[in-house]
Amino acid sequence: MKNLYDVMQLLKRYGTIIYTADFQADLALMEDEVRELYRMQFITAKEYTTALMILRQKRSEGK
């Protein structure tokens, strides 16, 4: 996973597509979904940390 598109594809693999027309809200929802996937042990710890890092980086760029 290298960018936001990869995170979106990870979520899509599990049936989650997020688009609310509010980019910051989308990033927050994606972060919640990634946490839930990790909690339910669908994704590895490496996928979890990489996805969170990418999402947090995007959130800080948008401020």
C-alpha positions in Angstrom: 0.0 0.0 0.0 1.5 3.3 -1.1 -1.3 5.8 -1.5 -4.9 6.7 -0.8 -6.1 4.8 -3.9 -4.5 1.6 -2.4 -6.4 2.2 0.9 -9.6 2.6 -1.0 -9.0 -0.6 -2.9 -8.3 -2.4 0.4 -11.7 -1.2 1.7 -13.4 -2.1 -1.6 -12.1 -5.6 -1.3 -14.3 -6.0 1.8 -17.3 -4.3 0.3 -16.8 -0.8 1.6 -17.0 2.2 -0.7 -17.0 5.6 1.0 -18.0 8.8 -0.8 -19.8 11.7 1.0 -18.6 14.6 -1.1 -16.7 15.8 2.0 -13.1 14.7 1.7 -12.2 15.1 5.4 -15.3 13.1 6.4 -14.4 10.4 3.9 -10.9 10.1 5.4 -12.4 9.8 8.9 -14.9 7.1 7.8 -12.1 5.2 6.0 -10.0 5.3 9.2 -13.0 3.9 11.2 -13.5 1.1 8.6 -9.8 0.2 8.7 -9.8 0.0 12.5 -12.9 -2.2 12.3 -11.3 -4.5 9.7 -8.2 -4.9 11.9 -10.3 -5.4 15.1 -12.1 -8.3 13.3 -8.8 -9.6 12.1 -9.5 -9.3 8.4 -6.3 -7.3 7.7 -2.8 -7.7 9.0 -1.1 -5.4 11.5 1.2 -4.1 8.7 -1.8 -3.3 6.5 -3.5 -1.6 9.4 -0.6 0.6 10.3 0.2 1.5 6.7 -3.4 2.4 5.9 -3.7 4.6 9.1 -0.4 6.3 8.2 -1.6 7.1 4.7 -5.0 8.4 5.9 -3.5 10.5 8.6 -1.0 12.0 6.2 -3.9 12.9 3.8 -5.9 14.4 6.7 -3.0 16.7 7.7 -2.4 17.8 4.1 -6.1 18.9 3.8 -6.0 21.2 6.8 
